[in-house]
Amino acid sequence: MAVKILWYLTAPDGPYPWEPQGRWKTDFRHLEQLAVTIDRLGYYGALLGSSANESLAVAAALIAQTHRMRFLVAQHPGELSPAVLAKYAQTFDAFSGGRLLFNVVNGNDAGLAALGVHYPHDERYDFSWEYWDAFRRVYDGDTSGYEGRYVKLAPRHSGPSPMGTWNGPTQPGGVPLWGAGTSAPGVAHSVKLLDVYLSFANTPPLLGDKFRRVGAEAEKIGRKLQYGTRLQVIVRETEEEAWAHAEWLLSKSSLEHAKRSAQRQLKPGETLETFRSDNPIIQRNAQSLLAGRLPTARELEIYPNVWVGPAWFGFDILGPASGTTLVGSAENVAARIREYEAQGTNAFILSGFPLISEAQRVADLLLPLLDLDHGFDVPALRAGR
């Protein structure tokens, strides 16, 4: 097996952007520099997540500055007509040489309602299936229309008019769809629709268990998926340097950020006082938070090199989630990635802050230690390699 390594291409940026004093203003020129760096260093691609900017517009604006990186663009079903999105995708692929990927985001009730999508939780997945099914057919060149419960498209007549002549598909098999879903309806939707199933990180064995459960559901309908995860990373030449940086980040993080993040992780009706974890390290750290203090950096290591310290995406003190970080020497982080790979993970969406300097560091120290599946030769940065 080999793995795909992606980076992160979304505002904001800064040395510790989860705190206002550590956050930079991230304008288009900064994102442009970041994209050029990701492309030059040989990453498979980058995730353009939900932010103040429209991800598809940002990706399109960066086509000319890049040559081989793929753009994994977060997209909610229903933001656009599936036919309009298919035309966007055909145009993007025609101009970029087929470098578009979509991250299927099903969102939450309030967020989708603000976009004009009004379906209960479970029904959202039925709508999403129809939406992406219609998208794929139109992208592939089907002009016969679509008659579904939620999506209805009239036939499109080909011909010399602007509406009749489209670019047609560039990527064989269509635009790959990546995405997640943990509830029973979410898993059912994922195994039917996705090419790459994503999950926030956990320890390698627990993440592997989750992927195996999803894989068993996919097998029931004759499908086989690839699997990916999202991680922060602090990689240095030595273990001591990496943990020193983790401790510095922790020193810049407030107790308030930790408490807000913990509150988001609690189940409805649960409090820090009633929270219980089977992992004694997590339970001890929750008690520290209750006592009004942050644990030390090493106390937040819940598995070798797996850290639940502060990040832009959350302070996962109550368990691994969107902010979980790999911390260590290049050799140890590579060993942990290989452990995740052995548990079924094919793709890793990584980030470290500041995004440009940490992308350079990861490409220099970590990528040469991994067996990569990027579809092109990844450059060696050091002359001796």
N, C-alpha and C positions, 0 to 999 in steps of 0.2 A: 504493500500500500504506500501511497504518497499523499501529501496534504496540500491544500490550497491555503495560502496566507493572504488575508486582506487587511487593509488598514481602514481608518475612519476619516471621513471627509465632510465634516459637519461643524458649524459654529456651535458654541464658542470655543476659544482656545485660551491658553495661558498656562503657567506652571501649576496652578491648582484652581481651576475655574469654578469649582463648587463654592468657593468663597469669593465675594465681590472683589477683594483686594488682590486676588490671584487670577483675575479674569481679564483678558485682553479684548479690545474691540476687534471683531473678525470681519473684515470687509471682503469684497470679491477678490481684490488683489492678493489677499492672504490665502484665500481658498485656491486661487490659481497657482500660487507658489507651492502650496501643499500638494495639489494634484500633479504638478510637474515632478515633485520629489517622489511621490508614490510611484509614478510611471517610470521614472529613471531608475529607481532602486529595484524594480523587478517584482513588486507585489502583484498578485493575481488581479487585484482590483481594490475597490473601496466601497464601504457602505455610506450612502448619503441618507441619513436618518431624518426623522421629522424635526423641524426646527422653524425658526422665523422665516426661513427662505423656502420657496417651492423647490423640492429636490430635483424634479425633472428639468426645471429651467436651469438650475445650477449645472447639472450634468451636461446639458446641451451646450451651455456656454463654454465648457471645458474640453469639448471634442478636439478642437484644433490644436490645443496645447499638449495633447497626449497622443500616444501612439498604440499602446497595447493593453493598458489597464482597462478592466471592466468596471462599469458603474452599476452598483447594486442600489437601486432607487426605491425608497419606501413609497408605497402607493396604497391608498385606501380604495377599495371598490366603491363606486358610486360618486367619487369626486368628479369624474368625467363620464360621459357616455363611453361604453366599452369600444364602440366603433371609433370615436375620436381618439381614445388612448391608443388603439391599434394603429391609427394613421400616424400619431406621434411616434410610436415605436418603430414603424416602418421607416419613417424619415430619419430618426436617430440612428438606426442600424445602417441605413444606406450611407449616411454621412460619416459614421464612425467605423465602418467595417464590421458591424455585428458585435458591438461591445456592451449591449444593454442587458441587464438583469433586473428583475423586479423582486422587491421584498414585499410580499403580500401582508398588509397590516389590517387586521379586522377591528382594531380599536376598542373603544368602550361606548356605552350608550350615549353619554353626554357629548363626547367628542364627535361621534358620527352624526348625531342629531344636529349639531351646529353646522355640519356640511350638507345637511338635507337628507340624510339617510336615517329612516325611522323604522327600525325593526328590533324586536326583542332579541336578547342574547343568542338563543339557539337558532332563531330564524335568520339571523345575520349570516350564518354559515351557508344556509340554503341560497340566500341571495348572492353571496360571494361566489359560490360554485357556478351559478348561472352567469354571473358577470365575467368571470375569468374564462369560462367555456366560450362565451360569445367573443371575448377579446381574442382568444387563440384562433378561433375560426376566421375572424376577419383579418387578423395579422397574416394568416397563412394564405389569404387570397380568396376566401369564400365570399361571394357576393349575393348569396341566395337569401340573406336575411336570417333572423333568429326569432323564434316564437316560444318564449318561456313563460313561467309564472310571473317573474319579476322583470325580465329583460325582453323587449320586443323591438326588433330592428326590421325595417322594410328592406326588400331586396335593393341592391345598388346596381344600377345599369352602367356597364363599362362603356367607354366611348371617348370622344375627343374633349368633352367638357372637363373643367377642373375637378368637379366632383366625381367624375367617372374614371379618371386616370390616377392611380396611386402607385407608389414605388413597388409594392409587393414585398414578400418576405426576404430577408437576408440570411437569418440564422436557420439552418436546417432543424426542423423540429420545433421552431418557434422560440420565443424569448423564454429562457429558463425562469421558473418561479421558485423563489425561496420564501420561507415563512414559518410560522409557529402556530401552536394551538395545544393547550394542555388539558382542557376539559374534554369530556367524552365527545360532545359534538365537534370541538376543535380538532381532536385527533382524527375523527372520521373524515372531516373536511380536508385535513392535511394529507392523509394517505391517499385520498382520491385525486387531489389537485397538484400537490407540490412535486418539484424535482429534488429540492434540498430542504430537509426539515431542520429548523433551527430551534435551539433552546438556550436560555441563559445558562451559565456554567453552574456546575456543582463539583463535588469531588469526582475524580475519574470513574470510580466504580458506580456511584449513584447516577451520574450522567449516562454511563453505559447501560445501566438498568432501564432508564427511561427510553433510550433509543431502541433497546431490544423490545420493549413493550410496543412502541410505535411500529417497529419493523414487523412484529407479529401481526398487527392489524393490517399492515400493507400487504402482507403475504396472503391474507384471506381474500383479497380482491385481485391477486395476481400482479401486484406492483412491488418494485424495489426502489427504495429511496437512498439518497446520500444524506449525511448528517453534518451539521455545523453548530458552532457555539460562539459566544461573544465574551471576550475577556479583555481586561486591562493588562498591561505588562510593565514591569520594572525589571529590566535586564541590565546587568553590569558585568564587568570582567571578573569580579569576585563576589562571593556571597555577602561578604561584609559590606561592600559598597552598595549593593542592592538594598540591604536591610537598613543601612544608614539613610538612604534616600526615602525609604518607606517611613522611617521614624521622623524625618524632616517633614514629609507631607502630613503626617499625623499631627505634628506640632503646629501646623498652619491651619488645622481644622477645628471647628468649634464644637462644643458639646451640643449646641442647638442643632447643627447640621446632623449630627448622629441621632438625636432624638426625633427630628422630623423624618429622617429616613427610616428609623425603626418603626415609627407610627404607621408609615405606608406599608410596611411589611406585615403588620398585625392583621389577623382575620377580623371580620366584623364582630363587634362585641368583646374583643379581646383587648387586654391592657398589658403593659409591661409587667405589672404585678402578677397577672394570671398566666403570662407566657411561659411555656415549658418546651424545652428542646431535648431530644434524645442524645444530642452531642454535648458532652459535659463542658467542652470549651465554649461553645455558643451560650450555654446556660450561664456559665461563669461571667462571660462578657456582658450578658443582659443584666446581671446583678450589679456589675460595675456601673452600667448606665443608670440603673435605679439609684445607686449610691451617689450619683452626680460626678462621676469621673470617667474619662476615656481609658480603655485598656492600653497597654503598651503595644508597640508594633508587633512584637513576637507573640503576644497573647492573642492577636487577631489572626494568627496562622492556624487554620483549622485542619490542614492536611499538608504534607510536605510541599512547600512553595505556593500553596493556595491561600490567599490573603483576603480578608473581608474588611479591609480598611477603607478610608474615604476615597470617593471618586466623584466625578461629575454626575454619574448615573445613579448614585446612591451610596450610602454607607451601610453595607450589608451585614451589620453586626448580628442580626437575628438569623442569618443563614445566607448561603450563596444566592446571588441574583444578578441583576444587571451591572453591578459595580465590582464584581469579583475580579481579583488581580492575581496574576502569576508574578512572584517575586523571587529573584535569585540570580546566580551566575548563569551565563549563557549555557553552560553544560547542563546545569540542573533544570533550567527552564525547558531546554530541548528534551531532556529525559521526561519531564512531565507532559510535554506535548505528545511525545511518542506513547506515553501511557494512555492519554486521551485517545490517541489514534487506535491503539490496541482495543479500546473499548468502543470503537465504531465511529469516531469523529473524523470526518473527511476535510472539513473547512474550519478555519479559525479567523474570526473577525477581531483583530487586535487594535488596541490604541494605548498610547501613553502620552502624557502631557509634559511640555508643549509638543504638539503633534508632529511638527517638522523635525525637530532635533531628535525626538524619540524614534521616529520612523527611520532616521538615518542610523541610530544606534542599533536598533533591532536588525536592520538589514546588514549591518557590519558584523555584529556579534552572533546573532541567532540564526539567520537564514542559511548561512553556510553549513550549519550542523544538521539541517533537516533535509529529508527527501521530499522535493517539491513537485507538484503537479500543476504547473502554471501554463504549459503549452508553449513555452519559449525558454531560452537559456537565461538564467538569472545572473546578472554580472557579479563578479567578485570585486569587492571594493578595495581590498588591500592588494598591493602589487605582488606580494609574496604568495598569494593563493592561486 
